[in-house]
Amino acid sequence: MFFKIIGTLIIILLLFSDIKNIKNKIKQYFNK
């Protein structure tokens, strides 16, 4: 159970960081 909770938290953090990176890439694309 404990490791499952840690795993889900890490996955959520990775997903949020991916969303931020995608937003930044979209901004850079439109700034060109």
C-alpha positions in Angstrom: 0.0 0.0 0.0 2.7 2.5 1.0 4.7 2.1 -2.2 1.5 2.3 -4.3 0.8 5.8 -2.7 4.3 7.0 -3.4 4.1 5.6 -7.0 0.8 7.4 -7.7 2.2 10.7 -6.3 5.3 10.4 -8.5 3.1 9.7 -11.6 0.9 12.7 -10.8 4.0 15.0 -10.4 5.4 13.7 -13.7 2.0 14.4 -15.4 1.9 17.9 -14.1 5.5 18.7 -15.1 4.7 17.3 -18.6 1.6 19.6 -18.9 3.8 22.6 -17.9 6.5 21.6 -20.5 3.8 21.2 -23.2 2.3 24.7 -22.4 5.8 26.2 -22.6 6.4 24.5 -25.9 3.1 25.8 -27.3 4.0 29.3 -26.1 7.4 29.1 -27.8 5.8 27.8 -31.0 3.3 30.7 -31.2 6.1 33.3 -30.3 8.0 32.3 -33.5 
